[in-house]
Amino acid sequence: MVEMVKLPIYLDQPRHDARRSARTGSDAVPFFCEQYGNAASRQHIFGQKAEAAVDRAREQVADLIGAEARTIVLHQRRHGEQ
């Protein structure tokens, strides 16, 4: 039996000038305008809602690629990073 090596899958976000689907944009709009908050700031409702949204996104990515949500790491680039 051949043993499979499990390597990480790296899915980089597109650059700010890359084309995105309309659905991606519409799903993200509330987090720019209405539901702003830092997912790491769990002590208040804004952070709690942001954390829940990140958890949902992690589950969606995991379902899409057939992985476990706990293995998905989402990273946000800092302003100016390439």
N, C-alpha and C positions, 0 to 999 in steps of 0.2 A: 504494500500500500504506500502511495506517495503522500508524504506529509506536506500540507500546504503551509507556507509561511504567511502570517497575517501582518501585512505592512499597513501603516496608516494611509488613509486617503486624504489628500490635501486639496480642498476646494477653495480657491482664493476668490474673494469678491472682485467683480470687475472694477476697473478704474472708473472714476467719476464721469469720464467722457465716453464710456462704453454704453452701448444700447442695452436697455433692460425691457423686460416684458411689461405691458400695461398692468398686469395683475400684481407684479412685484411692487410697482409704484403705489398702487391703490391700497395694498395691504400695509405699506409702510407709512402712508400719510398721517394716520392718527398719532403716530409716535413722534412726528415732527411738529404737530400743531396742537394736539389735545391731550395726549397721554404721555407727556414727557416725564422722565425720571431715570435715575441710575439704578440698574438692576442689582448693583452691589450695595445700595443703600436700603436695606430691608427694614429699617426702623420706622419708616413712614409709608403711607399708602402709595405714593408715587413710585417708590422703589419696589414695593411689593407687586404692583401691577406690571412694572417693567420686567421684573424677574419672572412672573408668570408668562409673559409674552415670549421671553427668551426660552423658557422651558418648552412652550408650545412649538416654537421654531425648531428647537433641538429634536423634538419628537417627530416633526414633519420631515426633517432631513434624514433621521434614522429610518423612518418608514420608507422613504424614497430609495435609499441605498441598501436596505436590508440589514441594518445595524441596530445595536442597542443604544437608546438615547443617552445613557450614561457615558458612552464612549465618544460622543460628539462634543468637540470643543469649538465654541464660537469665540472669535476674537475680533475686536473692533480696532481698526487702525487709528492712531492718533492723528490729529490734524497735521497735514504736511508730510506724513510718511508715504513712501512709495511702495 
